[in-house]
Amino acid sequence: MTDTISQPRNRFLAHSGARYPIIQAPMGWIARAPLASAVSRAGGLGIIETSSGETANCQAEITKMAETGLPFGVNLPIRFLKDDAMLRFVCESGVRFVTTSAGSPAKFIAPLKSAGITVYHAVPTLDAALKCADAGIDGLVVEGAEGGGFKNPEEVSTLVLLQAIRARVDVPLVAAGGIVDGRGMAAAFALGAEAVQMGTRFVACAESPVHHNFKQAIVEAGDTGTWVLNRQSSPCIRALKSERTAAIHAAGTMPPDTFAGIQRVYFEGDMEAAPALAGQSAALIHEVKTAAQIIDGMVREFHEAGKRMGQMAQQQSFG
């Protein structure tokens, strides 16, 4: 596809080196070199996860990505890091783009930026965004309640959160939650985003390492196909509906061993072994596609939507 999104005014593109403002989310165990390289090769920005806690394996994945020469990033989930080994490795490995999440980035910003790394932090509320801006963050990943995985129990939708943060903060915003295509991307840009991040859409792509059963469960999920679980405790999560998650939803709390079988979900396809983390955007995913098909389609749809809106603006009409 012809490169049509290379304008220098997009700050995310300048920060990341990606061709298109589309990020693959850092799903634990899933977001490793095979998936991240496919996304980056297609023009997006692949991200390597470290939330799995497998320090040596994640470091090896970062090295593999660096060897491709493709733009990519690394996610550092502050609350889940055992020590500073991963932070030190990232600072010394030539990584140029990092997202932080799950905690305050205040102590991470200085060492990362001293290493020449651009830092974006994931936020679920306006208050968190303001604190990050005051701390000197380079950009924000604005995570709406529609997204899968670990969530803020006080839900704020992407639609509302983007507008609230853009009105108060001038750093680049990445919209996350409820986006799978170019129409959703165009809507996010209309609200002030300069990029989008997708997790569930890339879990259900051809290059994703997860079992076919997980991908098929996403494809078959409807608009009410997920639960928000464990609201009164931590962590609060959004996951696909299943017998196991229905029981957790009814009980109101999650047992301590809830995620013990998560790799069986991912790689063996046992959809009852643990909650299968996914967002409400599963309702908009109807087939498994390659990363290139997803990204090429998004770029085309984004510009088609922009063209329609531009024509209405030029004609000062609404249709």
Sequence and secondary structure as in RCSB ss.txt:
>XXXX:A:sequence
MTDTISQPRNRFLAHSGARYPIIQAPMGWIARAPLASAVSRAGGLGIIETSSGETANCQAEITKMAETGLPFGVN
LPIRFLKDDAMLRFVCESGVRFVTTSAGSPAKFIAPLKSAGITVYHAVPTLDAALKCADAGIDGLVVEGAEGGGF
KNPEEVSTLVLLQAIRARVDVPLVAAGGIVDGRGMAAAFALGAEAVQMGTRFVACAESPVHHNFKQAIVEAGDTG
TWVLNRQSSPCIRALKSERTAAIHAAGTMPPDTFAGIQRVYFEGDMEAAPALAGQSAALIHEVKTAAQIIDGMVR
EFHEAGKRMGQMAQQQSFG
>XXXX:A:secstr
       TT HHHHHH  SSSEEE   TTTSSHHHHHHHHHTTSBEEE  TT  HHHHHHHHHHHHHHT  EEEE
EEGGG SSSHHHHHHHHTT  EEEEESS  HHHHHHHHHTT EEEEEESSHHHHHHHHHHT SEEEEE TTSSEE
E SS   HHHHHHHHHTT  S EEEESS  SHHHHHHHHHTT SEEEESHHHHTBTT  S HHHHHHHHH  TT 
EEEE TTSS EEEEE  HHHHHHHHHSS  TTTTTTHHHHHHH  TTSS  B  GGGGG  S B HHHHHHHHHH
HHHHHHHHHHHHHHHT   
